Amino acid sequence: MALAALSGDEQCIIFSQLCNVLDARVAVAFGSTSSELRALTHAQRQQLRADHKVAAALGRKLGKQSCKELREAKSVDSYHKGLSADDLATLGTLGSVLPALESLSLNERAADPDGVQRLAERLGAGALPAVTFLSLGSMHVGDAGASVLAAALSRGALPRLQRLSLNSAAIGDVGLVALAPALRRLPALDYLRLNDNPFGDEGLAALVAPPPPPAGALPPPTGVLAKLKVLDLERTQVTDAGCAALAAALDSGALPALEVLDLNGTLASEAEAAGLMARFPGDSDSDDAVALILQGF
């Protein structure tokens, strides 16, 4: 179909689909094919130019000297670079145009208290498609942020996520209960770091021992967190009751791949925690386990 045969609204829709704030060349070329199309897309081209400048400024904050470098980056690590909540919101909007990114590590107190929430709100279906490692270390996620992150995962963001660190993120029972179903649906998740959060037995039970489905509903897939190898619960509020729930889940076939469990500094009794961790080939004090827990962080 000739371009001229399309309505103005249809041409503008095509232009909007071609817009990529990190690589605007295709959209600009399309919008320049005729004087009529240039006029029709004027406002959109102005917005694309403004968004491109914002994305380029964020890229420089992240240590990337050009939009091309950011677009092709496999790793983004931002530790105390002064990112604001607005910056994290912008990063969220870029989730669909960072196809090469595999590792994203953020430790940005300046973006608290709602930076993570604003990031997750903007992660659409299929966002960050190649990311296997996400760390939001020592950032305020909170129960509200955990719920928003759960929604992002549920709509298909981060589909290849394998390793997730939410340490020191102010996630309580309400937050982990909201997040747990989305985590259980991640097919490749093999590493989960939740240490130094205030959740306790209720949150842990929601993660490892979900309630039975309602009458008439399909049963969940066999195994819960079927590929999870490392679960770090250090310095959380888990008690003996949480340990019992975890033991029951393990006995039922949940977490079949679990190799390393860290319960140090929890409220569980020493005997209960030790008995549970003794199930695994390496305990959290072994060199191998420490290496697994620290790998990549």
N, C-alpha and C positions, 0 to 999 in steps of 0.2 A: 504494500500500500504506500503511495507517495505521501511524503510528509505533509504536503500542502492539502491533502485530502482530509487530514485530521483536524478536529476542532481545536480552538485555542486552548480549551481546558485540557484536552488530551495531550497536546504538545507540552503544556506546563507539567502535567503528571510525568511524562517521560523525562523531562528535565530534572524534576525533583528526584526521580529514581537514579539518575546519573550523578547526583551531587555526592561528593566525597570531600569532606573538609580537609583531608590530608593529601588529596590528589584531585584538584579541581579541573584538570586539563580537559577531560572528556566532556564534562558538563559545559564548560566555557565554550569549547569547540561546537558542541551541539547548539548552544544558545546563540551562536554567531552565524548560523547557516543562512539566515535571512533577516532583513530589516524588521519584518513583522515579528519573528521569533525573538529578536533582540528586545523589541518593545514589550512583548508579552512577558518575558522572563526578567525584566529589569529589576523588579523588587527582589526576586529570588536570587539573582546574581549579586545584588548588594548584600543580601543576608549571607550568602555563601562566602563572600569576601570577608565580611566581619567575623564569621565563624572560623574561617581559616586563620585569621590573625590571632584569635583566642587560642585555637589549637596549637599554633606555632609557639605562642608564649608559654603554654603549658609544657610543650615539648622541651623548650629550653630549660625550664625549671627541673625537668626530669633528666637533664644532661644530654638531650638529643638536639643536635645543632640544626636540624631541618625536619620538615614534615616527612620527607622521604625516609630519614633515619628513624623517626618514630614509627612510621608505618611498617618498616621492615624489621623493627627490633624484635628479638626473641626474648629479651629479658628487660624488665623495668624494675628498678630498686630505688625506693625513695625513703630515705631515713632522715627525718628532721630537715627537710629542704624547704620548709615553710609553706607547704601546700595548704590552701584554704578549703573550706567546704565547697565554695564555688568551683575550685580547681577539681575536686573529686567529682562534682556533678558533671563537669566538662569531660573528665576521663570516662565517666559512665556513658556519655553520648558517643564516645569514640569506640565503644566496645564492638561495634559492627564493622569497623574499618581498621582493625588491628589483627589481621589474619595470621601473622607470623608469631605473635606474642605467646610464649609458653610459660613464662614465670613472671608473676606480679607480686612484689613485696612492698607493703606500705607500712610506715611507722611515722605517722604525722599527727602529733598532738595538736598542732595549730588548727587542724580540721575538725576537732571535737567541738561540740558533742554530737553533731548530726551529720558529719562528713560521710561516714560509711553509709548511713541511711540514704543520703542524696546520691551517692555513687550507685548503690544497688537499685534505687528507683528507676534509673535510666538504663539499666541493662536489659535489653529486650531479648526476645527469643533468638537463640543462636549467637548471642554476644560473646566475645572472647572465645572463639571456637577452638583455638589450639591451646588454651591455658590449661596446664596440668598441675600447676603449683600456685596457690594463692595464700599469702600471709598478710593478715591484718593485725600484726603484733602490737600490743600495748596501745591500741586505739579503742576509743569508746564505741562499742557496737550497741550494747544495752539490749533490753528485751525488744524495744521497738525496732532497732536496727536488725536484730536477728530475724524478726518477722518479715521485714522487707527483703532481707537477703533470701529467706526461704521462698518468698514470692518470685524473686528473680530466678532462682534455681528451678522452681516449678514451671515457669514459662519457657525454660529451655536455655537459659544463660549458662555459660561454663559447662558445656556438655561433656568435656573430656577431663574434668577435674579429678585428679588423683590424690593430691596432698593439700590439706587445708589446715591452716594454723589460725586459731582465734584465741590466742592466749592473752590474758590480762585485758579482757574485752568487756567486763561488767555484764556478762550474760548470766541471768538467773534462771530459775526453773521455768518461768513463763516463756522466756526467750528460747530455751533449749527445747521445750515442748513444741513450740511453733516451728523451730528449725529442723527437728528430728525427722519428720516424714520426708522432707526434701533431701536430707543427707542420705537416708536409706535408699532413695531412688537413684543416687549417683552410681552408675554401674562400675566405675573404675576406682572409686575411693579406697585407698589403701593406707592412708596416714591421716590421723585426726588428732590435732593438738588443742586441748581445751583447758589447759592448766591455768590456775590463778583466776578462776571465775567463781562467782558466788552461787552457782546452781548446786543442787544436792540430789537426793534420792529420786525425787519426782522427775527431774530432767533426765537423769541417767536411765531410769526405767523407760521413759518415752523413747529414748534413743535405741536401747538394746532389746527392749521387750514391749513392742507396740501392742495395744489392746486388740482383741480379736475383732474381725470385721463384723459389721451388723448383719443380721439375718438376711440371707438372700444375696449378699455381696460375694464377689469372687475372693477366694483366699489370697493372701499375699504370696509372692514368689518364694520358693524354698530358700531358706537362709536369710538372715538379716545382716546387712553390711558384709556381703559374702567375700569381698576381697580385702577387708580391713586387716592390716598387719600390726599397726601400732596405734594404741589408744592412750593418750596422755591425760590423766585426770588429776595430776599432782596439785595439791593445795586447793582443792575444791571442797564443797561442804558435804561430800558423800559420806554416809555412815555405814554401819553394818547392814542396815536394811538395803541400801543400794548395792552393797557387795552381794547380798543374797539374791537380789534381782538379777544381777549380772551372772552369778553362778547358775541360776535357773535358766537364763537365756542360753548360756553356753551348753548346758546339759540338753537343751531342746534343739541344738544344732545351729543356733545363731552364731555369728562371728566365727565361721569355721577356719578362717585363715589367720586369726589373731596370734601373734607371736610375742608381742611386747605390751605389757600393761603397766602403767605407772600410777600408783595410789599413794605415793609418799606425800605426807603432809595433809592428808584428808582427815576426816573425823572418825574414820573406821578404826576399830581396835587393831592393834598390831597383829594379833593372832588371825583375825578375819582377813585382813589385807594380805598377810603373808601366805595364808592358805590359798587364797584366790590366785595370787601371782605365781605360786608354786606350780600351777597348772601349765605354765609356759616354759619353753626351752631356755629362755634367758630372762632374768629378772631385771628391773629397772636400774639396778646398781651395777650391772655388768658392763664391761667396756663396749660390747657389741650393741647392747640396748641403748646406751648413752649415745653412741654413734648414730643409731637410727633416729633417736629423738632429736638430735641436733642437726642432722643432715639437712643442708639447704637453708638453715635459719641463721 
